Amino acid sequence: MSENPLSNRPKDNKPSKKSNNLYWIYGLILLFLFIAILTMPSGGSRENMDRKKFSELIRRQQVEKVLIVNKEEVEVFLTREALETEEFKKFRNNSGIMGKQDPQFTLRILAPNEFEKELIENNITYEVVDRPNYIGSIISFLLPIGIIVLIYIFFMRRMGGGGPGGQIFNIGKSKASLFDKENTVKVTFDNVAGLEEAKEEVKEVVDFLKNPKKFTKLGGHIPKGVLLVGPPGTGKTLLAKAVAGEAQVPFFSLSGSDFVEMFVGVGAARVRDLFKQAKEKAPCIIFIDEIDAIGRSRGKANFTGGNDERENTLNQLLVEMDGFGTDTGVIIMAATNRPDILDSALLRPGRFDRQISVDRPDIKGREYIFKVHLAGISTGPDVDAKKLSAQTPGFVGADIMNVCNEAALIAARRNKEAVDMQDFQDAIDRVIGGLEKKNKIISPEEKKIVAYHEAGHAIAGWFLENADPLVKVSIVPRGVAALGYAQYLPKEQYLYTYDQLMDTICMTLGGRAAEQIIFGKVSTGAQNDLERITKLAYGMVTLYGMNEKVGNVSFNDPQSEYAVTKPYSEATAQTIDEEVRKLIKSAYDRTIALITDKKAELEKVAQALLEKEVIFQNDLETMIGKRPFEQQTTYQAYMDSGKTETPESTPPSTPEEENSASVTHENQEPTPQN
């Protein structure tokens, strides 16, 4: 790529312009100092004296005249003969402004009338004067104004950006952070793992800027905008940083909320200023993180009227994106995890031409992400990125980074020289289930209920063909309210059949069914399970068209942000409720039958939990035999492949059922968002 044209451009003189805004303050300070010099006493020496010293001067007839100032201070002038004496020679050169003689002594008085009588008795010339206090008057006048001005400047600077350059006249300036040759980003594509397809897409953005003729010589146009879409924590911002690090061109980075301001028109002004700066520094990239802050659909749930500041900002952004030519070398990148609420005008070709899905990584992608984070950790020989990736289904890059950090902290607390696999297992447990509550006191009755509840989950998942195989069962209290949890190993899949979803519901109901069979009553521990199966059952009936009576229809989620009414009648709503209850009841009856048939196995697993508190898949195979199905898990198939392949393209988003089935909690613990 040719040298950046920015290198030959003269340096920006904006700082000197910003300093001009303070000249009027400097002028006020100089004016105040000038008035103070005019009104302050002269630089000659004068001394304070008491009444005794004054009486002595009168007795010696050395007082020429006296000025009584404001009836509280007396200025004493000595005679010419007194000044000729050795005692007072230091006052000989006392002269004020324009040669006026200054007093030699000052005296404070409390009773001016009595003092005047004393002067008259001693035949001393005196004069009573009222001398205004110019300094006090000026200060009393200017101080409140100065305080108001300072408060105004402070708030305007805070609202206009604060810090250097955030003066009141810069409130409409862009808040974008500029990364260029002097302030480079250290992140490159080597730091981004598990997003190979997305990396290939954004690598083209870098190529557009480095060698645009390669793409335009055949008549093509460089895309104007690239939108990164995906769940939180998948690496959208990291990918944008890698583009900044690889492109070696000016990179403007800011958040969508930086355009939002309480003043009308400020957001639009900042958009204009941002694109003005970008054109001056082209070729360059503008990255707007969380663009949904200003890019929401217009006219939906808008109760603020047509002059809504956010809409004005969006309108200006639309105009700017469609206003500059494709040959300017300015490319817009944006990221959001809520693409469904973005305005359609923002997503059309010509603005955001490319939409790149940055989805949750699959098992191969997670392995490569683990390898990136493990590179900076002292690990033991037993740490295997493959095993870790298999035990963290549904995890995104941020979760994996958290697991690695927690493992390092756990190993440090245990005074280990390296982080081993057990530390990672404990870190995964902490991320999924919360902090282990070792000192939490649980009654034997509650512990028994938890053991049978978790054993019910384990047995149901073990003997249901389409359920996820068990990895670990624990009755150690974790988190805020979780008294136990069961961890499963979901299959990496993206389409689910009716039988698979029903087996998932049955497995989730296994805990409550076990309580009903063993104790003849149920507890509140299944609250989290019931929430998940209710959501899944309603999805089967209203979204996936898996109910004969309701039919092959898919209704919008009534909890959506802009929904005002349900997209179906009251009669249909009643039918949906009835079918959901019927579906859950049939699954519960089936689970009751299964747990009853496998009651002996349930007793073994529950007793083992009461004894060991934690059991694994190998323990289940020892107690109740191998799983009666030949189905291989994704992890087993991946490990059997015997080699690590380059991560493939990430399929569409995994349905919610995969993550919700990965772990079940006892006693009202919210489902972890992996």
C-alpha positions in Angstrom: 0.0 0.0 0.0 1.2 3.5 -0.8 2.2 5.8 2.0 -0.7 7.3 3.9 -1.4 10.8 2.6 -1.8 11.8 6.2 2.0 11.7 6.6 2.6 14.7 4.3 -0.3 16.8 5.7 0.7 19.6 8.0 0.1 19.1 11.6 -3.3 20.0 12.9 -3.5 23.4 14.6 -6.7 22.7 16.5 -5.1 22.8 19.9 -4.1 26.5 19.4 -7.6 27.3 18.3 -9.0 25.7 21.4 -6.7 27.8 23.5 -8.2 30.9 22.0 -11.4 30.2 23.8 -9.6 31.1 27.1 -8.4 34.6 26.0 -11.4 36.3 27.5 -10.6 34.7 30.8 -7.0 35.9 30.6 -8.4 39.4 29.9 -10.5 39.5 33.0 -7.6 38.4 35.1 -5.4 41.2 33.8 -8.1 43.8 34.3 -8.6 42.7 37.9 -4.8 42.9 38.5 -4.7 46.4 37.0 -7.5 47.7 39.3 -5.9 46.1 42.3 -2.6 47.8 41.6 -4.3 51.2 41.3 -6.2 50.9 44.5 -3.7 49.0 46.7 -1.5 51.0 49.1 1.9 52.1 47.8 4.9 49.9 48.2 6.4 52.3 50.9 6.9 51.1 54.4 4.3 51.9 57.0 3.9 50.4 60.5 1.0 49.7 62.8 1.1 51.4 66.1 -0.9 51.3 69.4 -2.5 54.2 71.4 0.4 54.3 73.7 2.9 55.0 70.9 0.5 57.5 69.4 0.3 59.4 72.7 4.1 59.5 72.9 4.3 61.0 69.4 1.7 63.7 70.4 3.6 64.5 73.6 6.8 64.9 71.5 4.9 67.1 69.0 6.0 64.9 66.1 2.5 64.4 64.5 1.7 66.8 61.6 -1.8 65.6 60.7 -4.1 62.6 61.0 -6.6 61.1 58.6 -9.5 59.2 60.1 -10.5 56.7 57.4 -14.0 55.2 57.5 -14.1 55.9 61.3 -12.1 52.8 62.0 -8.5 53.4 60.8 -6.2 56.3 61.5 -3.3 57.3 59.2 -0.6 59.2 61.0 1.7 61.7 59.1 4.9 62.8 60.9 6.3 66.3 60.8 9.2 67.2 58.6 11.4 67.7 61.7 10.5 64.2 62.9 11.4 62.6 59.6 14.9 64.3 59.8 15.7 62.4 63.0 17.6 59.1 63.0 14.6 57.3 64.5 12.3 57.9 61.5 14.8 58.1 58.6 13.3 54.9 57.1 10.1 56.8 56.2 11.8 59.7 54.3 11.2 58.2 50.9 7.5 57.2 51.5 5.7 58.5 48.5 2.5 57.1 47.0 1.0 57.3 43.5 1.9 60.5 41.5 4.2 61.7 44.3 1.5 61.9 47.0 2.9 61.5 50.5 2.0 58.2 52.3 1.4 58.0 56.1 4.1 56.6 58.2 1.9 54.8 60.8 -1.6 53.3 61.0 -3.8 52.9 64.0 -7.1 51.1 64.6 -9.7 52.8 66.7 -12.9 51.6 68.3 -14.4 54.9 69.5 -13.9 57.6 66.8 -15.8 60.3 68.7 -13.5 60.0 71.8 -10.4 59.9 69.5 -11.5 63.2 67.8 -11.8 64.8 71.2 -8.3 63.8 72.1 -7.0 65.3 68.8 -8.8 68.6 69.5 -7.4 68.8 73.0 -3.9 68.3 71.7 -4.4 70.7 68.8 -3.7 68.1 66.2 -5.0 68.7 62.6 -7.2 65.9 61.5 -9.5 65.0 58.7 -12.4 62.5 58.5 -12.6 60.8 55.1 -14.8 58.1 53.6 -12.6 56.0 51.4 -14.4 53.3 49.3 -13.0 49.8 49.2 -12.5 49.3 45.5 -11.0 45.9 45.8 -13.8 44.6 48.0 -16.4 46.0 45.7 -14.8 44.5 42.6 -14.4 41.1 44.3 -18.0 41.1 45.6 -19.2 42.0 42.1 -17.0 39.6 40.0 -16.8 36.6 42.4 -20.4 35.5 41.9 -20.2 36.0 38.1 -16.9 34.1 38.1 -18.4 31.2 40.0 -21.4 31.0 37.7 -19.1 31.0 34.6 -16.8 28.3 36.1 -19.8 26.1 36.9 -21.2 26.7 33.4 -17.9 25.8 31.8 -17.5 22.7 34.0 -20.9 21.3 33.0 -20.5 22.2 29.3 -17.1 20.4 29.3 -18.6 17.4 30.9 -21.5 17.2 28.4 -19.2 18.1 25.6 -16.6 15.4 26.2 -14.6 16.6 29.2 -10.8 16.8 29.4 -8.6 18.6 26.9 -10.6 19.6 23.9 -13.9 19.2 25.6 -14.7 23.0 25.7 -18.2 24.4 25.3 -17.6 25.1 21.6 -16.6 21.5 20.9 -19.8 19.9 22.1 -20.7 19.0 18.5 -17.3 17.4 17.8 -17.0 13.7 17.4 -15.9 11.6 20.3 -14.2 9.0 18.2 -10.8 7.6 19.3 -8.3 7.7 16.4 -5.7 5.0 16.0 -3.1 5.7 13.4 0.7 5.2 13.0 1.4 7.0 16.2 -1.2 5.2 18.2 -1.5 1.7 16.7 -3.6 -1.3 17.8 -1.5 -4.3 18.8 -4.3 -6.9 18.1 -4.0 -8.8 14.8 -5.8 -11.7 13.1 -3.5 -14.1 14.9 -5.2 -13.1 18.2 -8.6 -14.1 16.8 -9.5 -17.8 16.8 -12.6 -19.8 16.1 -14.0 -17.3 13.6 -12.3 -18.3 10.4 -15.1 -17.5 8.0 -15.7 -14.1 9.7 -11.9 -13.4 9.5 -11.9 -14.2 5.8 -14.7 -11.7 5.3 -13.0 -8.9 7.2 -9.7 -9.6 5.6 -11.2 -8.5 2.4 -11.9 -5.1 4.1 -8.2 -4.8 4.7 -7.4 -5.7 1.1 -9.9 -3.1 -0.1 -7.9 -0.4 1.6 -4.5 -1.7 0.7 -5.1 -2.6 -2.9 -8.4 -1.1 -4.1 -7.5 -1.4 -7.8 -7.5 -5.1 -7.5 -11.2 -5.1 -6.9 -12.3 -2.0 -8.9 -10.5 -2.8 -12.2 -13.3 -5.1 -13.3 -16.0 -2.6 -12.6 -16.7 -3.6 -9.0 -17.3 -1.2 -6.1 -15.7 -1.3 -2.7 -18.4 -2.0 0.0 -19.3 1.0 2.1 -20.3 -0.8 5.3 -19.7 -4.1 7.1 -22.0 -5.1 10.0 -20.8 -7.7 12.5 -23.7 -9.5 14.0 -23.7 -12.1 16.8 -24.4 -12.9 20.5 -22.5 -11.1 23.2 -19.0 -12.2 23.8 -18.4 -13.8 20.5 -15.6 -11.5 19.5 -17.1 -8.8 17.3 -15.1 -5.9 18.9 -12.0 -8.1 18.9 -12.4 -8.7 15.2 -12.7 -5.0 14.6 -9.5 -4.3 16.6 -7.8 -7.0 14.5 -8.8 -5.1 11.4 -7.4 -1.9 12.8 -4.2 -3.7 13.7 -3.8 -5.3 10.2 -5.0 -2.4 8.0 -2.4 0.1 9.2 -4.7 2.9 8.2 -6.4 5.5 10.4 -9.1 3.8 12.5 -11.9 5.7 14.2 -13.5 3.8 17.1 -16.5 4.9 19.1 -19.7 3.6 20.6 -23.2 4.3 19.3 -24.0 5.9 22.6 -21.3 8.6 22.0 -23.7 10.2 19.5 -26.5 10.5 22.1 -26.7 13.8 23.9 -29.3 15.8 25.8 -29.0 18.8 23.4 -31.0 18.8 20.3 -28.9 18.4 17.2 -25.7 17.4 18.9 -25.8 13.8 17.7 -26.3 14.8 14.1 -23.5 17.3 14.4 -21.1 14.7 15.8 -22.0 12.4 12.9 -21.1 15.1 10.4 -17.9 15.9 12.2 -16.9 12.2 12.3 -17.4 11.8 8.6 -15.6 15.0 7.9 -12.5 13.8 9.8 -12.7 10.4 8.1 -12.7 12.0 4.6 -9.7 14.1 5.5 -7.8 11.0 6.7 -8.9 8.6 3.9 -8.3 5.7 3.4 -9.6 4.9 6.8 -12.1 2.8 8.8 -14.9 3.9 11.1 -16.0 1.4 13.7 -19.2 2.0 15.6 -19.7 -0.4 18.4 -23.3 -1.2 19.7 -24.8 0.7 16.8 -28.3 -0.3 17.9 -28.0 2.7 20.4 -28.8 5.0 17.4 -29.9 2.5 14.7 -33.2 1.4 16.1 -36.1 1.2 13.8 -37.9 4.5 13.4 -41.5 4.9 14.2 -41.8 1.9 16.6 -42.5 2.5 20.2 -41.7 6.1 19.6 -43.6 8.3 22.1 -41.3 11.3 21.9 -42.6 12.8 18.7 -41.1 13.6 15.3 -38.2 15.6 16.8 -36.7 12.7 18.6 -32.9 13.3 18.9 -32.0 9.7 18.3 -34.0 9.6 15.0 -32.3 12.9 13.9 -28.9 11.2 14.6 -29.9 8.1 12.6 -31.2 10.2 9.7 -27.9 12.1 9.6 -26.0 8.8 9.7 -28.0 7.4 6.8 -27.4 10.6 4.8 -23.6 10.5 5.5 -23.3 6.8 4.6 -25.1 7.4 1.3 -23.5 10.7 0.7 -19.8 10.0 0.1 -18.5 8.2 -2.9 -17.1 4.7 -3.0 -13.7 5.9 -4.1 -13.0 7.9 -1.0 -11.6 4.9 0.8 -13.8 5.2 3.9 -15.3 2.0 5.1 -17.8 1.8 8.0 -17.7 -1.2 10.4 -20.3 -1.7 13.1 -21.2 -4.3 15.6 -24.4 -5.3 17.3 -26.0 -8.2 19.1 -29.5 -7.0 18.3 -29.9 -6.9 14.5 -33.6 -7.5 14.7 -34.2 -3.9 16.0 -32.1 -2.1 13.4 -33.8 0.2 10.9 -34.2 -1.4 7.5 -32.8 1.7 5.8 -29.6 1.2 7.6 -29.3 -2.5 6.5 -29.9 -2.0 2.8 -27.2 -2.4 0.2 -25.3 0.8 -0.3 -25.0 1.4 3.4 -24.2 -1.9 5.1 -23.4 -4.0 2.1 -22.0 -6.9 4.1 -23.5 -8.6 7.2 -21.0 -11.0 8.8 -22.3 -13.5 11.3 -20.0 -13.9 14.3 -21.7 -16.8 16.0 -20.9 -19.1 18.9 -17.9 -21.2 18.0 -18.3 -25.0 17.5 -16.2 -27.6 19.2 -13.3 -27.0 16.8 -13.5 -23.2 17.2 -13.5 -23.5 20.9 -10.4 -25.6 20.8 -8.5 -22.9 18.9 -9.8 -20.2 21.3 -8.6 -22.3 24.2 -5.2 -22.6 22.5 -4.9 -18.8 22.1 -5.7 -18.2 25.8 -3.6 -21.2 27.1 -0.5 -19.7 25.3 -0.2 -17.2 28.1 -0.7 -19.6 31.0 1.7 -22.0 32.6 -0.2 -25.3 32.1 0.5 -28.9 33.2 1.0 -31.8 30.7 -2.5 -33.1 31.3 -4.2 -30.0 30.0 -5.9 -30.8 26.7 -7.6 -28.1 24.7 -9.8 -30.7 22.9 -11.2 -32.0 26.2 -11.8 -28.5 27.4 -13.6 -27.5 24.2 -15.9 -30.6 24.5 -16.8 -29.7 28.1 -17.8 -26.2 27.3 -20.7 -26.4 24.8 -22.3 -23.1 24.0 -19.4 -21.1 25.4 -18.3 -18.0 23.6 -14.8 -16.5 23.5 -15.5 -14.3 26.6 -16.6 -17.3 28.6 -13.5 -19.3 27.5 -11.3 -16.4 28.5 -13.1 -16.3 31.9 -12.5 -20.1 32.4 -8.8 -19.8 31.7 -8.5 -16.8 34.0 -10.4 -18.6 36.8 -8.3 -21.7 36.4 -5.1 -19.7 36.8 -6.5 -18.0 39.9 -7.6 -21.3 41.4 -4.1 -22.8 40.8 -2.5 -19.8 42.4 -4.6 -20.1 45.5 -3.5 -23.8 45.7 0.2 -22.7 45.4 0.8 -24.7 42.3 3.6 -24.2 39.8 1.3 -24.9 36.8 -2.4 -25.0 36.0 -3.6 -28.6 35.7 -6.8 -30.2 34.3 -8.4 -30.3 37.7 -8.1 -26.5 38.0 -9.8 -26.1 34.7 -12.6 -28.5 35.8 -13.2 -26.4 38.9 -13.1 -23.3 36.8 -15.8 -24.6 34.4 -17.9 -25.7 37.4 -17.6 -22.2 38.8 -18.5 -20.5 35.5 -21.5 -22.8 34.9 -22.8 -23.3 38.4 -21.4 -20.4 40.4 -19.0 -20.4 43.4 -18.9 -23.5 45.5 -20.5 -22.9 48.9 -18.5 -25.3 51.1 -19.8 -23.9 54.4 -23.5 -23.9 53.4 -25.4 -26.0 56.0 -28.0 -28.2 54.4 -30.3 -30.5 56.5 -30.1 -34.3 55.8 -33.6 -34.2 54.5 -32.9 -31.5 51.9 -29.6 -33.2 50.9 -31.5 -36.4 50.2 -34.1 -34.6 48.1 -31.4 -32.9 46.1 -29.6 -36.2 45.6 -32.7 -38.0 44.3 -33.6 -35.0 42.2 -30.2 -34.9 40.4 -30.2 -38.7 40.1 -33.6 -38.4 38.4 -32.0 -36.1 35.8 -29.1 -38.5 35.3 -31.3 -41.6 34.9 -33.7 -39.9 32.5 -30.9 -38.6 30.3 -29.1 -42.0 30.4 -32.0 -44.0 29.2 -33.5 -41.6 26.7 -32.0 -42.0 23.2 -32.3 -38.4 22.0 -31.3 -36.8 25.4 -27.8 -35.4 25.9 -25.4 -37.8 27.6 -24.4 -37.0 31.2 -20.9 -35.6 32.1 -21.2 -34.8 35.7 -23.7 -34.7 38.6 -23.0 -32.7 41.8 -25.0 -32.0 44.9 -22.4 -29.5 46.2 -24.2 -26.1 46.7 -23.1 -23.5 44.3 -24.0 -19.9 43.4 -26.7 -18.0 45.1 -29.4 -20.7 45.4 -28.2 -23.7 43.5 -28.1 -26.8 45.7 -26.9 -29.1 43.0 -26.6 -29.4 39.2 -26.2 -31.9 36.4 -24.0 -31.2 33.4 -24.6 -32.7 30.0 -22.6 -32.9 26.8 -25.0 -31.6 24.0 -24.4 -32.7 20.5 -23.2 -30.0 18.2 -26.3 -29.7 16.0 -28.5 -27.0 14.6 -31.7 -28.7 13.7 -33.9 -30.5 16.3 -36.7 -33.0 15.6 -39.9 -33.4 17.6 -38.5 -36.6 19.3 -35.3 -34.8 20.4 -37.2 -31.9 21.9 -39.6 -34.2 23.7 -36.7 -36.3 25.1 -35.1 -33.0 26.3 -38.3 -32.1 28.2 -38.5 -35.6 29.7 -34.9 -35.4 30.8 -35.5 -31.9 32.4 -38.6 -33.3 34.2 -36.6 -36.3 35.6 -35.8 -34.5 38.8 -39.4 -33.7 39.7 -40.5 -37.2 38.6 -37.9 -38.8 41.0 -39.1 -36.7 43.9 -42.7 -37.8 43.2 -41.8 -41.5 43.0 -39.5 -41.6 46.0 -41.1 -39.1 48.4 -44.7 -39.0 47.2 -44.5 -35.2 47.0 -42.6 -32.6 45.2 -40.5 -29.6 46.3 -39.7 -26.2 44.9 -36.4 -27.4 43.5 -37.8 -27.9 40.0 -38.7 -24.3 39.5 -35.8 -23.7 37.1 -36.6 -26.9 35.2 -40.2 -25.9 34.8 -39.3 -22.5 33.5 -37.2 -24.1 30.7 -39.6 -26.7 29.7 -42.4 -24.2 29.6 -40.4 -22.0 27.3 -39.5 -24.9 25.1 -43.0 -26.3 25.0 -44.4 -22.9 23.9 -41.7 -22.7 21.3 -42.7 -26.1 19.9 -46.4 -25.1 19.7 -46.2 -21.4 18.6 -42.8 -21.1 16.8 -41.8 -24.5 15.3 -45.2 -25.7 14.2 -44.9 -29.0 16.1 -48.5 -29.3 17.2 -51.3 -30.9 15.1 -54.1 -28.8 16.6 -52.5 -25.4 16.3 -51.0 -26.3 13.0 -48.0 -25.3 10.9 -47.9 -21.7 12.1 -45.2 -19.6 13.7 -46.3 -16.7 15.8 -44.1 -13.8 16.8 -42.9 -13.7 20.4 -45.5 -11.7 22.3 -42.7 -10.4 24.6 -41.0 -8.7 21.7 -40.0 -5.1 22.2 -42.5 -3.5 19.9 -45.4 -5.9 20.1 -48.6 -4.2 21.2 -51.1 -7.1 20.8 -50.7 -10.8 20.3 -50.7 -12.0 16.7 -53.6 -14.5 17.4 -57.1 -14.5 18.8 -58.2 -15.3 22.3 -59.5 -18.7 21.1 -56.2 -19.5 19.6 -54.4 -18.4 22.8 -56.6 -20.8 24.8 -55.9 -23.6 22.4 -52.1 -22.9 22.7 -52.3 -23.0 26.5 -54.2 -26.3 26.4 -51.8 -27.9 24.0 -48.8 -26.8 25.9 -50.2 -28.3 29.1 -51.1 -31.5 27.3 -47.6 -31.8 25.8 -45.9 -31.3 29.2 -48.3 -33.7 30.9 -47.6 -36.4 28.3 -43.8 -35.9 28.8 -44.2 -36.0 32.6 -46.2 -39.2 32.4 -43.6 -40.7 30.2 -40.8 -39.7 32.6 -42.7 -41.1 35.6 -43.0 -44.4 33.8 -39.3 -44.4 32.9 -38.1 -43.5 36.5 -40.5 -46.1 37.9 -39.0 -48.8 35.7 -35.4 -47.7 36.5 -36.1 -47.2 40.3 -33.2 -49.6 41.2 -30.8 -47.6 39.1 -32.1 -44.4 40.6 -31.4 -45.7 44.1 -27.8 -46.6 43.2 -27.1 -43.2 41.7 -28.7 -41.3 44.6 -26.8 -43.2 47.2 -23.6 -42.7 45.4 -24.3 -38.9 45.3 -25.1 -38.9 49.0 -21.7 -40.6 49.6 -19.4 -38.9 47.1 -21.4 -35.7 46.4 -20.0 -35.7 42.8 -20.1 -38.5 40.3 -19.0 -38.6 36.6 -19.9 -40.5 33.5 -17.5 -43.4 34.3 -19.2 -43.8 37.7 -22.6 -44.2 36.0 -21.2 -46.8 33.6 -19.8 -48.7 36.6 -23.1 -48.6 38.6 -25.8 -49.0 35.9 -23.9 -50.1 32.8 -23.2 -48.4 29.5 -25.8 -46.3 27.8 -28.0 -48.6 25.7 -27.5 -46.6 22.5 -24.8 -46.6 20.0 -25.0 -42.8 19.3 -21.6 -41.1 19.5 -21.3 -37.6 21.0 -19.7 -34.8 19.1 -16.8 -35.0 21.5 -16.3 -38.7 21.0 -16.5 -38.3 17.2 -14.0 -35.4 17.3 -11.6 -37.3 19.5 -11.8 -40.4 17.4 -10.9 -38.4 14.3 -7.3 -38.3 15.7 -6.5 -34.9 14.3 -7.2 -31.3 14.7 -8.6 -29.6 11.6 -8.9 -26.0 10.7 -12.2 -24.7 12.1 -14.9 -24.7 9.5 -17.5 -22.1 8.9 -19.8 -21.6 11.7 -23.4 -22.7 10.9 -26.4 -20.5 11.8 -27.2 -19.7 15.5 -27.8 -22.7 17.8 -31.4 -22.9 19.1 -31.9 -22.0 22.7 -32.6 -25.6 23.6 -28.9 -26.6 23.2 -27.7 -24.2 25.9 -30.6 -24.7 28.1 -30.1 -28.4 28.2 -26.4 -28.3 28.9 -26.9 -27.9 32.7 -29.8 -28.3 35.1 -29.9 -26.6 38.5 -31.6 -27.5 41.7 -33.6 -24.9 43.7 -34.4 -21.8 41.6 -31.0 -21.1 40.2 -31.3 -19.0 36.9 -30.1 -20.8 33.8 -26.5 -19.7 33.0 -26.2 -17.9 29.7 -23.3 -19.7 28.1 
